[in-house]
Amino acid sequence: MPRFVVEADGGSRGNPGPAGYGAVVLDPATGETLAERAEYIGVATNNVAEYKGLIAGLAAARELASDAQILVRMDSKLVVEQMSGRWKIKHPDMKPLAAEAARILPRAQVTYEWIPREQNKHADRLANEAMDAGKRGKQWEPSASTAALDHGAARALATPPAPVGPPGDAAKGAAAVRAALVTASASAAKATAAQELADTLFADAEALTEAIEPCLDADAPAVAGSHGWGPDMGAPATFVLLRHGETALTPQKRFSGSGGSDPELSPAGLRQAAAVAEALAARGTVQTIISSPLRRCRETAQAVADRLGLTVTVEEGLREVDFGAWEGLTFAEVQQRFPDDLQAWLDSPRAAPTGGGESFASATRRISATRDRLLSAHAGRTVLLVTHVTPVKILVRLALGAPPEALFRMELSAASLSAVAYYADGNASVRLLNDTSHLR
């Protein structure tokens, strides 16, 4: 049975405004582009354009093989969640489009996966080319497109055509395809950068004015859509991220993960927990409290819960990473005893601490899954997550779209507050980082 990866996107310069979509069908084993689709659709919203891109991508895949297994990858959280059946479709403009997409192929043949926008640049570029063509009074022409991948570079970088596993694993070939863009010729790279800059700034002053008008309206919701300022997506789910208070190990800067002694809060940590509880009570926005299972977090969470009159739910996915043989040691001690392992850990998120610890890559998968599960359960609510250094940093890094090395470039104090808002269209906004004003 053939397998394809479909990546799709859509955009609107004004939302609603001049709109277009793009879609690409990829061979997951070789990374080869099998089909491209793009079209200017007139005045429409971002979400309508995204659905149109999905429909075009699925139709293109069906033309190639009607019995194919399809992995759809999009940066629209709204479309992915609605088509996966996890979110209800309430908007009247979306219902017929979703129904049309669902009719193209049997549901059992199609799965959906959300990806960050930077991983969806091929389809995004096609959508912008379609909008550019529409501005000129024309339709997108494949012969004029610069979004097509360099097939030679793609084949060189693609994974070997070994037996293909589940669609989620097959997408690794598509990731290699996108990596080929980075190593393309200097002229192509410059052209891509120039085009992306033009896309960001929009095609003309009129479109730019449409984009910034909501910022000038004091009553307008400051909600960023997938492509510029978008419609009000409703109240976001806001995760207030609280690192636990100090333990005896904290001032000594010792590795303290989920594989160690599970220390309790120190007297200083108890005072910090009481202080942050007062600060959160004054803000009055927290509706739910969820804690890591480790003792220091549960004690911090309980102090807040007692002050707010709430209960604490324990979430295993919020635990700190296991630092293996490094538990209880200082950085200098680890450097002395396990220099090679420590350097590997600093160099790669896939490297794990000595003795069966958890790598940052593994922790990221765990914490991402936990985030998505909690977002689904607490849409539109303000939730206090009482957790540890690594989970907070990973959540912030993912919200910013920052690289893995950003984990080493954030300061996160004991009993500090950070916050991330998550919108229905898949965008995230970091609202606060390492706030310790309540401890002064």
Disulfide bonds with the S-S distance in Angstrom:
none
